[in-house]
């Protein structure tokens, strides 16, 4: 049970970082719901790439990948999309 809770927390943290990069305007329940779904998709993508390169799945590899995504972006201003001269 503790391992499942730890996995959900790591997936949610990774999802929070990715969700914030995708849409900075989300707040509250919509943000955390999106963070869980995006984090689960990110974990599935990690496991897919591990399968493609013929690396055996392990808790350590997946946890390192999830923690690697949880950090803040290096250049927050570089994440903005410019459309017709205006920040979006």
Order of alpha helices (4+ residues) and beta strands (2+ residues): alpha-alpha-alpha-beta-beta
